Amino acid sequence: MKKLVCCFLLLICGNVWAVDGISVEAGNGNATDTARVGAIWNFNRQWFTDGNWQVTGFWEAMVGRWRGFSSFGDNQNVTDLGLTPVFRFVQKNPGDVSPYLEGAIGAHFISPDFINGDRKFGSSFQFGDHVGFGVSMGAHQQFDLGYRYQHLSNGGIKAPNQGINLNEIHLIYHF
């Protein structure tokens, strides 16, 4: 695990990767607590720009830990590595506090592939999709505070495919 985290940190530290922000996330669901940290790379593109709103986005690479606490027993600590393109619906000319909506589908690798005796994921590869909302704050919109509802499952690639649903609070600092 330590080697995996070190490799992740080395990837996001170089000038070549030009990280645009960092994120922190905490949540729970299905007898599981989660915590993640990540790096943000902006798309630097906008779509549907005709009105006062537009779609933008960023890549988010995250590493995290899940802790199971089910009464079924065999609770595990799961390591989660994810890479997700996140699309946001935002105001074109934001104020000091501006709302946003977001959605995403990304790839996650988890180990082990179960969280407890009652929730097994079938494979280490998982799709992670989420919908969320929040506010961007600050003179340069450098802070984001939001909520995400996330579902992870292997999409039927391998049985069992019980998946997991998480409620998460998400913080981002944009450089």
Secondary structure as GFF3:
##gff-version 3
##sequence-region A 1 175
A	DSSP	alpha_helix	2	13	.	.	.	ID=ss1
A	DSSP	three_ten_helix	15	17	.	.	.	ID=ss2
A	DSSP	beta_strand	21	28	.	.	.	ID=ss3
A	DSSP	beta_strand	32	42	.	.	.	ID=ss4
A	DSSP	beta_strand	53	68	.	.	.	ID=ss5
A	DSSP	beta_strand	77	91	.	.	.	ID=ss6
A	DSSP	beta_strand	97	111	.	.	.	ID=ss7
A	DSSP	beta_strand	114	116	.	.	.	ID=ss8
A	DSSP	beta_strand	119	120	.	.	.	ID=ss9
A	DSSP	beta_strand	125	137	.	.	.	ID=ss10
A	DSSP	beta_strand	143	153	.	.	.	ID=ss11
A	DSSP	beta_strand	164	174	.	.	.	ID=ss12
###
